[in-house]
């Protein structure tokens, strides 16, 4: 199976699940996994040398939206090989390579998702605890 399709299938397993992060300072960050966020979470929107992504990024284009790109992924018409052949792949390589069901549901991947320097905002956040709940 194509690796991009595998990543989509991994992500869709979490559709409508809510993730909640309890930070060490008591703050809570939460979000719900939605299918329409897949393209951005994977970073595909940054691959602007791929015509399909150019059309997706064009706000005036009403045809090439998330559902259309996902349909192309499902039909193996937008593939892992196409993603990796982009000159901009290096910009998303770490995120793309780390994207899996196991990593989405563990602290391993959250380092890439919640990647910030607490010093910049004078935060005392040192760690967080994930909780994933089916809605």
Buried (B, 14 or more C-beta within 10 A) or exposed (E): EBBBBBBBEBBBEBBEBBBBBBBEEEEEBEEEBBBEBBBEBBBBBBBBEBEBBEBBEEEEEEEBEBEBBBEBBEEEEBBBEBBBEBEBBEBBEEBBEBBBBEBBBEEEBBEEBBEEEEEEEEBEBEEBEBEBEEE
